[in-house]
Structure formats: structure tokens, C-alpha cells
Amino acid sequence: MIEILLIVCAPLIGGLIYGLERKMRARMQNRQGPPLLQPFYDMWKLIDKQAFIINPYHTILGMMHFISLWMVVAFIILGENLLYVIFLHLLSSIFLILAGFSVKSIYSHIGSNRELLAILAYEPILIMLGVGFFILNGSFDISVIRENSPALASLFLLFLAFLMLIPIKLKKSPFDASEAHQEIVGGVEIEFSGVFFEFLYMAKWLEYIFIYLLLMLFAGDNILLGTGLFAIVFFLVNLVDNATARIKMSHLLKIVLGIGLTLGMCNLIGLSYV
Amino acid sequence: MSIYSTLIAAPLLFAVLVFVGTRRVRDVLSAIFIVILGALSLSNIFSFNAPLEMSLPETFHVLFILIDVAVLAYFLWQGALLKHAYVIFFALVQILLYGAVMFLSPSIVSGDIFVDDISAVMLLVINIVGGIIIVYALEYIENEEFTSLKKNGFIAMLFFFLAVMNFIVCTNNIEIFFLLFELTTLCSYILIAYRGDALSRKNALQALWMNQIGGIAILAALIFSILQYDTVYFDVLIANSNPLYLLPIVLLAIAAFVKGASIPFDKWLLGAMVAPTPVSAILHSATMVKIAPYLMLKLAPAMSGFVSLTITLIGTFVFFSASLLALSKDYFKEILGLSTIALLGLMMALAAIGTPEAVTACLVLIVFHAISKALLFLQAGILEKNFHLKYVDDINGLVNHAPLVVFFIVIGFASLTLPPFGAFIAKFMAIESIAGEIIHNPLYAFALIFLALGSVFLTLLYFKVVTKLFAKDADVKSRHVEISKFYTIPSFLLVFLLLIGMYISFERAFLSSLEIVVPLVLIALIPALFSLLLFKKAHRVKEYNCGEKDDIQLSMYYFHMPRRVQITLTILATLGMWILLLGTIV
């Protein structure tokens, strides 16, 4: 029962995290920052706007991105197969990319293209992460991972690799080239407006839930450790976001794949020796 | 037994029948034969309970030797006629080795025919997918400018190919296996050279000499098998395999790499694209290249830890490199070809791991790769025939002209990567089985990295093409092109097979029901939303594009692949093969 409640409320919780993040980032920059519920005020405003669409493919694929991402989050909460969750997440990203390519807009195309390259950077690391949990627990099932003791120590190198891909998924500096507001005006987002942009906006909140739920897996059955991890990583990601500048897509690929794969490899090889 | 002899004899018979009667008679007869073949292979898999083993009479063996000599002589003649040094040289080596095999007389005998559950699955793929492609070929070849005799010859050759393939998955005798291996080489040589122009001849000869290397490997394997194990039968060889004398096994595995067009033998399959599209479709999906994973599956129980690990690493490396190389390509069929090479590498890697789970994953991949690739090649043929499109860069906004073709292409690509389709399940199980191996041997972690990177490259590649289908260049008026029913019906049948596959994976619990239903609903939701949401209240607008009014031309992006990367990948793969061979000898 509690799972269903969590699934239904997932976008709202994501919105709260997003509000919290804006507040925190502002404080780091010595600003007052918007109220905690600002994301929801934005949402109301968006719903109230007049609806514009470019073509139905574009709009529907954008909605599908949101719906499938919600399913991904639901699968994690229900404790399904981790590897499967990673691939279902790929499907949801593919919807967004197709949406970006279905309009005749260079910014949207560049954004989609960069989104594809970002997948190239983080997907192998996610798969290795899944395999790491599999070697440790003998199963890909998230429910099993949650019942076992924390994996943080045994998968520490993979944990570091995972930290690198959080900014990619949450579109934070230095790895936010796929959105890059000042440069390509939000990439895929640019051609969405009004209530249809709302879906993309909420999908972003769901990405928060997705990434932090994966993070909590490192804590296994230890809820206290999980909460601690969340708090520390949440702070860290925003600190890095404030302190670094955006890097180019090609550098992102080199850095994340180079360091991430090496860390993951070392961790997997180490695991089989222990 | 009667089922198998019919499966082999019926297409042979029809290959002759095809020349009599008019086109109409030929088409109707073909359809009947294909239905019979499909039904037989289906009934075989349902009634299958125990492996069947039996011997062929001596007259057959004499006949096989005669055909063998004739085929090798034909290769030599072709080499001499077209002045191709490699072909002549390899043909001579083959004749010498074959003579040596004839002189040796092994004493341990077994059945010539052996059909197990793996063969049964292969028969199903060959006859059903191959049959559907032939139905398509009936229409396709009529749109080419050849004499009717040559057209009938084309269909006859395809049926002959099916017969050879049906036989090759049923044989237990390595000598007969060699004959059939050479016959598939012969078939592909004739089919690739079919158009008769200079390029076709060149590529056909390339396919010939590369496959001859495979033939030589099998002959060498035969000689070592006779010397070390005193037998020419697969089952005896595998049951008695000694980790110190694995040379015959490894040589057969190298023959599999050649047939499977693994890097560095990839050129022949890519060159085969010059042939009429049904040839590519049948080579890539149901026949020829599928010998490779089949042979690996047969050999897997005899492999030592070293051989199994090395083949897995080579296979996954090929998966990684072929998908990387495909990213820089523009020719639609070449993209499909490289992805075939990649997936064959993965199949062979899985077969070599040999755990029950890996074997299942390999079989699932064989079946669904065949269906998806056939579907995609049929669309490549339609694009060429009806739209005169060969390059991905030209297919901008095809969705406006031919929504049905776009639908098939999207399904084809999606079924190779995304849940809940069969090939996805295979990839999923592949990761599971490799993860299981890492626990025993950390070197398998490299195989995992190759697999993870390769599968991401393939996703990138497929959706790079798919996005092009949706990209709108200008506001073109929808120009509807009529597509022949003979083209669309085979495609629908293949999509139907994909759906059946989904049901089977549900039945056999490869994935939980939730895991199958959710993505299926998601995908079904797209057309549903299309018909439900009309967006009547929404205003239609042009793209905002930051207010920029300049006319833009959208084009495809490529990933620059320097030549040295290609060469490095080829060298590494070749090195892997040598390590495999030398490691076994030492």
C-alpha cells in the first residue's frame, strides 16, 4: 500500500526536492532564493497558459517520456529487476530524443544529439553498477538489494563512478551541456510550451527521484545511512554545480567514460577476488 | 526422420520445379512449398522429445565425395577463369587437404544425422524466416531487368540454399558438414555475383576466398580429429574431448568466425550488399551467417576454460568494434550489415560461455535477430525499389510518404534494443550470464565492458537512423506511394512473429509479466494517444527556434572514425584469433 502511495506521489516529492535544491543553491550564492513550493507555482502557471503545439508527434513523444519515466520510478519502488529498470530508463530517454528530432529546430536537434551522447557516457556505467550489485547479492532484484547490508564499502569505486553521472542526469554543471540554457536554450525543451512543457518539467522531477533512489541502493537495508548518503550527495552535487563551469560534450564523454569505466572495472575485478 | 528428409528434399525438388510453368504457377507453388516447410518445422518442434540419431547408406557417402570434388574443382576453375590468385591458392590447398582426409580412415563411427533441440530451433528459423523472405523475393525479382530464366534461377538458388541449411543443422558427420559448408559458400558466391557487373564479381570472389579459409580450417580440424580422436563425428569428438588436444575444436571455431563474418573476416558480408536485397536478407537473417553461432553451440561442451574465455572475449570485442564502426556509416544496408556482424559476435560469445542460461540467451538472440534483420532488410529493399533511397541521409521525413515502412523500420530497430522484445531479452540474459562468469574469472569483466559499450553504440546507431525518419526538412505535401502487397504481407508476418516471440518469452518466464506488459502498453500508447488526442484547442505554430528565420537544412550527424581506429580494431581481433590458435597448440 505504502508503495502505491509513494509511486503516485513520486512527481510531487521530486518537485519538493527540486524546490529544496533551488533554495539551497541560492543560499550558497548568498541569495534569498525562491520559496520551497516555487516549482508548484510554476506548474500552475504553465497549466494556465494557452496551448501551442508544433506537431502531434513532438507533443505525444514528450508526454511518453514523462509516463515511461514514471513507470521506471514505479519499478524501482516495487523492487523489480535493477538491470531491467536501467533499460526501461533507456526507453524513456529514447522517447525524449525522438521528440527532439521530430521538429525542425536546430536547438532541439543539437539538444537531442547531446542527449544521445550523454546516454553513451552514463549507460555503460549504469550497467556495470547493476552487475556489481549482482555479484554482491547474487540477484538483480532491487528488493533483495534492499534487504542486504550496505554495499557502499564493497562497491565504493562504482559509487564514485555513479557520483560522476549524477550531474549528467540532473543537468548540473560541469556536465550539463545537453541542456545548456545559455547556449542552446534548453536543447530538447525549447519547442515545448504551456501545459505540454509541464510534462517535461515533471519528468525532470522524476529524474531526481530516479537518481536518488539508485543512490539509496548503496545503503542496502540501512535507512539511516541511506538518508545520510542522500543529504551528503545532494549537498555535494549542488556545491559542484555552483563551483564549476560547463564543459564540452566531447570532454564529458572522455572524462566520464575514461574514469568511470576504469573505476568500475577495478571494482568488478576486485569483487571477484574477495 | 521423414520430416527431416522432406525438409531437405522438398526445397531441392522445388529448386528444379521452379523452371517449369509461368510466373503465376511458380508463385503459387512457392507459396505452397513455403507453407509446407514452415508447418513441418513447426510440427517438428512441437513433437520433439528426444534427439534423433541415424546413419546414411554408403551410396550417399560416395555421392557426397563426388559433389565435394566437383565443388572444389569449380572453385579452382572460377579462380583460374577470373585470374584470382587467392581463390586458386586456397582451392588447391583445399584439394590437397581433402585428398589427405580421404586417405585417412578413422575407426570410431557414429550416426550421420543427429537432430537435437538446438537443431530444431534452427530449422524453425531457417524455414519460417527464410520462407517469408522468399515470398518477398518472388515480387522483388520481377522488378529487376533480367531474363525470366535468370529470375527463376534466382528463386531456385534461394530454395537450394534452404535445403543446404536444413541439412547442415542436422548433420553429425564433419565430412558432410564440410561439404555443406562449401555448398553455402558456393550459393553465396553465385548469389552475390548475380548481377554480373564488375563490382558484384569482385565482391563475390572476395566472399569466396574468405569462406575458403573457413573450409581449410574445417579440413585441418578433420585431419587433427582423425589423428587425435580417430573419428569424424561431432558427438564422438565432443564427448571424448581432452583439454590437451583441443586443436580440432579450435579450428572449427575459427571456421565459425569466418562464416559469422567476424572482424577480420567482415569484408565478405559487407561486400554481399551489392546483390539483390533478398540475398542480403536471407544471408543475414535465416541462413549462412547463422551457421556460426550454431557451430559454436555444438562445440561449447568440449571447450576448455581458456578456449571458452578467449572466444567470449573475441566475440564481445567484435560486438563492440563492429557497432563502433557502424556509427560512421551512411549506407543503410551497410549499417544493417555491421550490426549483424556485431550481434553474431555476441551470439558466438554466448555460445562459448556454454552455461544453460547463456545457451538460451544465444538461441533467443538467433531467433529474434533473424526476424528483426529480415524485417529491416525487406524495408531496405522497399526503400530502394519504391523510393530509390539507399543512404540514410536522404530519408528525411519518410514518415510523411510511407508511414507503414517507417512503422516497420522503427519496430525492427526497437525490437533489437528495447524491452519487451526478444532480442532485448537475449541481451538482458547475456549480461546476466557474463556477470555470473565474472565471479569465477575476473577477465570476463572485459567481456562485460565490451558488451555494455557495444549495446550502447548499437542503440545510438539505431536511433540515429530512426530520428532521421521523423525529421522534417520542409513542409512537404504528403506524396503517397503505393507499395505492393507482396512487400507488406511478409513484413506483417515478421511483425506477427515478433509478437508471438513476446508471448513465448512470457510463457517461459524470461521476464515477469509486469516487465513485459508495461513497455508493451507504453508502446501501444503512442498510436492510442494519436487517435485520442486531437489537440483541437491547441494552436498550431511553427517552431520557435529562438526567432531565427534563416532557412535550415537538417542533415545527419556522423562520428568520425579515423582509419587508424579501424586498423587497430582489426589488428586486435586478428591477434585474438592467433592467441586462440597458438594458445591451444602450446
HADDOCK unambig.tbl for C-alpha pairs under 7 A between the chains (distance, minus, plus):
assign (segid A and resid 51 and name CA) (segid B and resid 538 and name CA) 4.76 0.50 0.50
assign (segid A and resid 51 and name CA) (segid B and resid 539 and name CA) 6.24 0.50 0.50
assign (segid A and resid 52 and name CA) (segid B and resid 538 and name CA) 5.20 0.50 0.50
assign (segid A and resid 52 and name CA) (segid B and resid 539 and name CA) 4.69 0.50 0.50
assign (segid A and resid 52 and name CA) (segid B and resid 540 and name CA) 5.93 0.50 0.50
assign (segid A and resid 52 and name CA) (segid B and resid 541 and name CA) 6.42 0.50 0.50
assign (segid A and resid 53 and name CA) (segid B and resid 538 and name CA) 6.23 0.50 0.50
assign (segid A and resid 53 and name CA) (segid B and resid 539 and name CA) 6.08 0.50 0.50
assign (segid A and resid 53 and name CA) (segid B and resid 540 and name CA) 5.19 0.50 0.50
assign (segid A and resid 53 and name CA) (segid B and resid 541 and name CA) 6.10 0.50 0.50
assign (segid A and resid 54 and name CA) (segid B and resid 540 and name CA) 5.65 0.50 0.50
assign (segid A and resid 54 and name CA) (segid B and resid 541 and name CA) 5.29 0.50 0.50
assign (segid A and resid 54 and name CA) (segid B and resid 542 and name CA) 5.91 0.50 0.50
assign (segid A and resid 54 and name CA) (segid B and resid 543 and name CA) 6.37 0.50 0.50
assign (segid A and resid 60 and name CA) (segid B and resid 526 and name CA) 6.98 0.50 0.50
assign (segid A and resid 60 and name CA) (segid B and resid 529 and name CA) 6.97 0.50 0.50
assign (segid A and resid 68 and name CA) (segid B and resid 522 and name CA) 6.87 0.50 0.50
assign (segid A and resid 88 and name CA) (segid B and resid 419 and name CA) 6.85 0.50 0.50
assign (segid A and resid 91 and name CA) (segid B and resid 418 and name CA) 6.51 0.50 0.50
assign (segid A and resid 98 and name CA) (segid B and resid 467 and name CA) 5.73 0.50 0.50
assign (segid A and resid 101 and name CA) (segid B and resid 467 and name CA) 5.78 0.50 0.50
assign (segid A and resid 101 and name CA) (segid B and resid 470 and name CA) 6.94 0.50 0.50
assign (segid A and resid 101 and name CA) (segid B and resid 471 and name CA) 5.77 0.50 0.50
assign (segid A and resid 102 and name CA) (segid B and resid 470 and name CA) 5.27 0.50 0.50
assign (segid A and resid 102 and name CA) (segid B and resid 471 and name CA) 5.00 0.50 0.50
assign (segid A and resid 102 and name CA) (segid B and resid 472 and name CA) 6.71 0.50 0.50
assign (segid A and resid 103 and name CA) (segid B and resid 471 and name CA) 6.50 0.50 0.50
assign (segid A and resid 103 and name CA) (segid B and resid 472 and name CA) 6.48 0.50 0.50
assign (segid A and resid 104 and name CA) (segid B and resid 471 and name CA) 6.98 0.50 0.50
assign (segid A and resid 104 and name CA) (segid B and resid 472 and name CA) 5.93 0.50 0.50
assign (segid A and resid 104 and name CA) (segid B and resid 473 and name CA) 6.76 0.50 0.50
assign (segid A and resid 104 and name CA) (segid B and resid 543 and name CA) 6.63 0.50 0.50
assign (segid A and resid 105 and name CA) (segid B and resid 543 and name CA) 6.29 0.50 0.50
assign (segid A and resid 105 and name CA) (segid B and resid 545 and name CA) 5.38 0.50 0.50
assign (segid A and resid 106 and name CA) (segid B and resid 545 and name CA) 6.98 0.50 0.50
assign (segid A and resid 107 and name CA) (segid B and resid 545 and name CA) 6.68 0.50 0.50
assign (segid A and resid 116 and name CA) (segid B and resid 460 and name CA) 6.52 0.50 0.50
assign (segid A and resid 120 and name CA) (segid B and resid 456 and name CA) 5.93 0.50 0.50
assign (segid A and resid 123 and name CA) (segid B and resid 456 and name CA) 6.86 0.50 0.50
assign (segid A and resid 124 and name CA) (segid B and resid 452 and name CA) 5.05 0.50 0.50
assign (segid A and resid 124 and name CA) (segid B and resid 453 and name CA) 5.73 0.50 0.50
assign (segid A and resid 127 and name CA) (segid B and resid 452 and name CA) 6.60 0.50 0.50
assign (segid A and resid 131 and name CA) (segid B and resid 435 and name CA) 5.90 0.50 0.50
assign (segid A and resid 135 and name CA) (segid B and resid 435 and name CA) 6.88 0.50 0.50
assign (segid A and resid 135 and name CA) (segid B and resid 439 and name CA) 6.65 0.50 0.50
assign (segid A and resid 191 and name CA) (segid B and resid 543 and name CA) 6.41 0.50 0.50
assign (segid A and resid 191 and name CA) (segid B and resid 544 and name CA) 6.33 0.50 0.50
assign (segid A and resid 265 and name CA) (segid B and resid 445 and name CA) 6.72 0.50 0.50
assign (segid A and resid 268 and name CA) (segid B and resid 445 and name CA) 6.74 0.50 0.50
assign (segid A and resid 269 and name CA) (segid B and resid 442 and name CA) 5.02 0.50 0.50
assign (segid A and resid 269 and name CA) (segid B and resid 445 and name CA) 6.73 0.50 0.50
assign (segid A and resid 272 and name CA) (segid B and resid 438 and name CA) 6.49 0.50 0.50
assign (segid A and resid 272 and name CA) (segid B and resid 439 and name CA) 4.86 0.50 0.50
assign (segid A and resid 272 and name CA) (segid B and resid 440 and name CA) 6.92 0.50 0.50
assign (segid A and resid 272 and name CA) (segid B and resid 442 and name CA) 5.89 0.50 0.50
